[in-house]
Amino acid sequence: MSNVDPFGAPLFADVAGDVEVSFEFFPPKSEKMEETLWDSIETLSPLDPRFVSVTYGAGGTTRERTHNTVARIARETRIPAAAHLTCVEATKDEIDQVARDYWDAGVRHIVALRGDPPRAGDKYATHPGGYENAADLVAGLRKLHPFEISVAAYPECHPDSPNATADIDNLKAKIDAGANRAITQFFFEPETFFRFRDDVAKAGIDAEIVPGIMPVMSFASVQRMSAMCGTAVPAWMGRLFEGLDERPAARQLVAATLAAELARKLYAGGVRQFHFYTLNRAELSYAICHLLGVRPKVGAALAAA
């Protein structure tokens, strides 16, 4: 009998430790949520992320909390902090002032987004005297300070775009305006990203395209978010999470397995940068990073306050 393993090496055996990661958080709404957020940052910071970003609520509803969270990361950690900034419900002067305040707080990275209307279901409209869209915002930021600028990309097309070609044209406009990279909306099948990467290359876009990975904390929540942003949820995902609502530990194992498998297939396709939507929870993202060969680095932990 042959002693050769017919299935080859374990799935993650040849990951070389050459992966770079970043993490996304949202500003906490309560003292308890703030504690959870900082526990997560403390857990993930030894992995030496390229940056961590903090989201900005629809219509600028979390502007102050976002600023406070980003400023604290910049002040108390060694991790480069990135602040989300949108065009919604503010004039150019107001947005420019927010950006200047970030710069003064030591923040050198902006995630520039058009943003969503303040009321769900409303059609987006440019604010009077405001930036028209994300490309316009990128161009405006470039006039203020030498920020590092990330923008959003949509492998399955933004819901407001008339078609995929127009969506990629919009991405190109953002890169041409001065963005350094694009971070994708989350998706669940590697082929979705690879098709998009090919289409982006054909359009003459040579900026870094970083896949956004969403570990599933709650399948119902993922379905809601996916419906809002145009992400397809494969039928097989529903079957895999079925019956796990009352078994959080089992659900977490399934979620980690699926997200890690997605990341590993992306790695096999040449991807070396990953952005994790953490939902302010560390363990799933930490486990996936570990499987990808990302290990704590000496000196990468939180700086003393």
Summary of the structure (lengths in Angstrom):
residues: 305
radius of gyration: 19.5
end to end distance: 61.2
largest distance: 76.3
contacts: 942
relative contact order: 0.16
helix: 43%
strand: 13%
